[in-house]
Amino acid sequence: MSFKEKVKEIRKNMPLYALALAIPLLLCFDSFQSHRYSDLQKEVKKLESVESALIENNKNLVAEISLLSSAERIESFAINELGMRKAGSDEIVRVEVKK
């Protein structure tokens, strides 16, 4: 078999050689993608747990705000802690501003 015939034979079988090389490369790529997907799944689970903790903390803060902003608590704090009292009707002064 001459050199030209060998080259012709190699060129004829080139798609087969390319396919033979592509299979291991695709397997390596699949392995890489699988590892990457696993890492991303772990990160998503971690972020979901952080989100759950933040939501729970937010619920607690909203409940605390509701408790602290109640009219009864504010009145009790004003009377007991600040020494305030309700103004009598004779102590109320109305101011009217005309433009």
N, C-alpha and C positions, 0 to 999 in steps of 0.2 A: 504494500500500500504506500503510495507516494505521499509526500508532505501535503500537497494540495487536497488529496482525498481525506487525509486525517483532519485538516482544518475544516473541510466541508462537513465531515461527520460531527465534529465538535459543534459547529454552528447549527447543525440540524438538531442536536440534542441540547442546545442551550436553554430552551424553556424548561426542560426536565431538570437540568442542573440548578437553574434559578429556583425552581420549586423545592428541590432538595435542600437548598440553603435557606429558603424562606421559612420552612417549617420550624427548625430550631429557633430562628429569630422570633417568630410569632409566639412560640412557647415561652421564651424569655420575657417578651413583652407582656404576655398574659400574667406571668408570675409577678412582674413588677407592678402591674395594674392591680392585681389581687392584694399585694402588700400595701399599696397606696390606699385602696378602698378600706382595708382593715384599719389603717391608721386614722382615716377620716371618720369611720364609724366610732372609734374610741373617742375622738375629739367631739363628735356630735353628742355622744352620751354624757361626756363631761360638761359640755355647754348646757345640755338639758337639765342636769342636776343643779348647775349654777342658776339657771333660770328659775327652777322650782324654789330654790332657796330665796332668790330675790322676790319672787311673787309672794311667798309666805311672809317675808319681812315687810313687804309693802302692805299686805293685809293687816299685819300687826300695827303698823304705823297709822293706817287709816282708822283702825279701831281706837288707837290711842288719841288721835286727833279728835275723833267724835267724843270721846270721854272728856278730854281737856277743854273742848269748846262748848260744852253744855252750859246752858244758862244757869242752872242750879250751882254748878261748880264754880263758875265765874263769880256769882253773887256770894257764895260762901267764902271764896278766896278774898274778895274785896272787903267783906265784913270782918272776917277773922284775922287775916294776914295783914291787910293794909289799913285796918281801922276805919273803913268807910261806912257810911250809912246812907239810907235813902233820903233824898232831899224832900223837905216838906213843901207844900204848895206855895207857902209864903216865901220860900227861898229860891224859887224858880224865876229867872229873868229871861224874858223873850227879847231877842234882838231882831229887828227887821232891817234889811239892807235894800235900799232902792237904787236902781240903776239909772 
